[in-house]
Amino acid sequence: MASASGVSHFFFFSPLINRFSSSRQFSRIPSSPPNPFCFPESTLPLLSHRFRCPRPPPPPSRQNPKLGRGVSIRSLLHNQPLISPNDHWGNWTGLFVAGAFGIWSEKTKVGSALSGGLVSILVGLAASNLGIISSNAPANSVVLEFLLPLAVPLLLFRADIRRVVKSTGKLFLAFLLGSVATTIGTVVAYFLVPMRSLGQDSWKIAAALMGRHIGGAVNYVAISDALGMSPSVLAAGLAADNIICAVYFTTLFALGSRVPPESSASENGGNSVHGAIKAEDGEREKLPVLQTSTAIAVSLAICKAGAFLTKYFGIPGGSLPAVTAIVVLLATLFPVQFGHLAPSGEALALVLMQVFFAVVGASGNISGVITTAPSIFVFALVQVAIHLAVILGLGKLFSFDLKLLLIASNANVGGPTTACGMATSKGWSSMVIPGILAGIFGIAIATFLGIAFGLTVLRFM
């Protein structure tokens, strides 16, 4: 009787059981123990009402051990770098080690020929492509978004336009002549090597390299950011251009071997240029804490003002052009105050720029550089060769001294650091400060010249 009652109850409740078993909530009752990685909708709103459980792996007997081992090794080499992107301390250590190695390398013959910036780029490129550091670590974005803009004011604390014009004399005219020569070289090189395989990036990189060969690497990045150049082309262009610059500086030193060093009679005078440089070098070596902290604070304030003005007026292309304009204006209006901060600012900027070069290398892809850089390499080679031919030809026509033209060209293509280094190593003490000031003036104007020339001329060629 009880069994009959149980059967009747079963048949009575069977429709309900079937209805509930066919419902959504009970359709995926797991036959195995619950997976801890299954989350309902209340936990993950983006998921659907159904439980989304990853399919369990097949048992070991059904796996191919050789295939699994190959996949894991391939994943380790290509997808999992030695230093994880989320390992912030590890990534920052790698970037600063690459930057410090670049600075140290300039004490060696190979490093001085290549330049510290190129060495840091190559170290970063090798570390990224060998799977040591990640190319998309958050630290890289921090460097590009914050540390690079911070370095721009630190570099330009001496950018007093009035002092540049008064102190550089004929070198200022030679520098302007070199800027014109770079512009001519850009037009001719873009006509001969149009880099059509790069698409819309072709005229953008031409404009960026024009700014690079009037000012420096900061201008290259600022122009690339303002014009919206793709990151792969940016990295490939900078890598190719640094090789061109290494060859170019070697050529300048060879041409300068015919010019003897200046006499040392003027080095003993209290008002001599050499004496001024020694005084400034003494200030650089001390690097007082108050000056250093003030330089950082002022640079941060300038970056904040540049970002605010860029956002308020809706200026496209990032805040670097606005930051450059603000620091040049302030350095011209308050030359004494900003000149007092310049030694500390330049030392800090050197470190930040080397870290930036390491990031540029770490963001590059060797296969992309190989496929992209050849046309950029040829373009930069033609551009710099025409620059040298024009500045030497017109300089001789206007009766400029050879050492004046060489330092001006070095300030154009390399910037204030390389111009100062060449003048010092050659014993041309009267060219040291003018070379630095001319290079700083180039950094102050090159971003605006490159953007304007790219949008008005190169874009329509």
Secondary structure as UniProt FT lines:
FT   HELIX           2..22
FT   TURN            27..28
FT   TURN            36..37
FT   TURN            41..43
FT   TURN            45..46
FT   HELIX           60..62
FT   HELIX           65..78
FT   TURN            85..86
FT   HELIX           88..105
FT   TURN            106..107
FT   HELIX           109..114
FT   HELIX           116..129
FT   TURN            130..131
FT   TURN            135..136
FT   HELIX           138..142
FT   HELIX           143..147
FT   HELIX           148..155
FT   TURN            156..158
FT   HELIX           161..168
FT   HELIX           170..192
FT   HELIX           196..198
FT   TURN            199..200
FT   HELIX           201..212
FT   TURN            213..214
FT   HELIX           217..227
FT   HELIX           231..256
FT   TURN            257..258
FT   HELIX           264..268
FT   TURN            270..271
FT   HELIX           273..286
FT   HELIX           289..312
FT   TURN            313..314
FT   HELIX           320..333
FT   HELIX           335..362
FT   HELIX           366..397
FT   TURN            398..399
FT   HELIX           402..413
FT   HELIX           416..426
FT   HELIX           429..431
FT   HELIX           432..456
FT   HELIX           458..460
//
